[in-house]
């Protein structure tokens, strides 16, 4: 087993780190406080060609794998950008996977080059107020009307809806009581978002406020049949194709937050002098940080294993889920210890660790909760009876 990073991976890390030096913690704190999308950062990343890292070369991308994408997102997050930086580019880097794999040639030619160069922003509309993890219970419907679908319903937690031109939208085209399996009858549409039939309302939330997350109401939104991804009724299966990759990328983003928190915490522990000695000399301060470091390093190993498996086309459901659980848990622990290390100053915005703490907390909830991952592991790895 080879743990040596490739030259390409080192070059990617170095390039992203260098780019991110132009966007220090104060930049991200200001974007977060002002609820302002980090356009300067996004444009810089797009201009350098990083947005299209996982899009096939024939459509203007770099054609690289999940490992390379995970390194980019980890380094962006670790720079201090945390989720405000990672969420601004996450959907563009990998969210178009269903289109890459199942879209028509015309759809790919029309949209993927614009994603790769950063021109086209996209959002993801799946979750609903009464259908969170239970995706098969969505009630947003699309009825066929000639060469269009008319979409009616409501979605929540649609990130980047304010900035996005298009949305990958999961809808029911066949009622749940008319299909043999509840996973059938759902269709994936690549719909226009900035239209009069769409009402977008940002959700007031605890953190990651540079990137708005929204409630979106669709009132007979017309979507041309040519903007359907793949076949009608198979949308849920298309989403499943990308779940493992998404969990690996989210895990990498969480790992980055943990790295940023540890950098701040250890710097402070070395510099802060109390009772004529650096507080880092005290085991009560040092040992929790040492444990947090070990948790992060262990999570990274699972991320690397999972990304290697998926890039080799091998099964990785268990590893992808475990990577997300371990990284989210380790990131929150590291951020919490960073706050604790700073004492009262940890609660002050100027030291930034409170922002990491707020952004690390969401990783234990989204895009899948820690409890649902435990459901997966106990059922599919331990072969225990399904609990839900």
Secondary structure, DSSP 4 states (H G I P E B T S, - for coil): ---PPPHHHHHHHHHHHHHHTTS-HHHHHHHHHHT---HHHHHHHHHTT-TTTTS-GGGTS----HHHHHHHHHHHIIIIIHHHHHHHHHIIIIITHHHHHHS-HHHHHHHHHHHHTT---EEEE--BTTBSS-GGG---EEEEETTEEEEEEEEEEEETTTT-SEEEEEEESS-GGGSSSTTSSEEEEEEE-SSTTEEEEEPP-SS-TTS-EEEEEEEEEEEEGGGEESSTTBHHHHHHHHHHHHHHHHHHHHHHHHHHHHHHHHHHHHH-EETTEEGGGSHHHHHHHHHHHHHHHHHHHHHHHHHHHHHTT---HHHHHHHHHHHHHHHHHHHHHHHHHHGGGGGSGGGSHHHHHHHHHHTTTSSS-HHHHHHHIIIIIS-PPP--
